[in-house]
Amino acid sequence: MKIFTYVLIIVAILLSIFNATRLDFSNLLEGDSLIALISIVASLCAILILLIFMTSKKIEDKVNNSNK
């Protein structure tokens, strides 16, 4: 599960980088730039959720090990 989480984080980072190349800073909220901007925000949200998931798994492991 840990490796799968890291792979998803890497994919989200790569998608953010790809979408950053599609941005047109003169018309940021129009056309393909808007779609790229939304995709970048969604990728960053996915990374944040995965990092929270990893932290919760670490806490769960520590709690389970201390109870034994």
GIDAPE-V689141 format. One record per helix or strand of 2 or more residues. SS is the DSSP state (A for helix, B for strand). FROM is the first residue (numbers start at 1). TO is the last residue. If there is no record, write none. Layout:
BEGIN
<<SS	FROM	TO> <SS	FROM	TO>>
END
This chain:
BEGIN
<<A	2	21> <A	25	27> <A	32	67>>
END
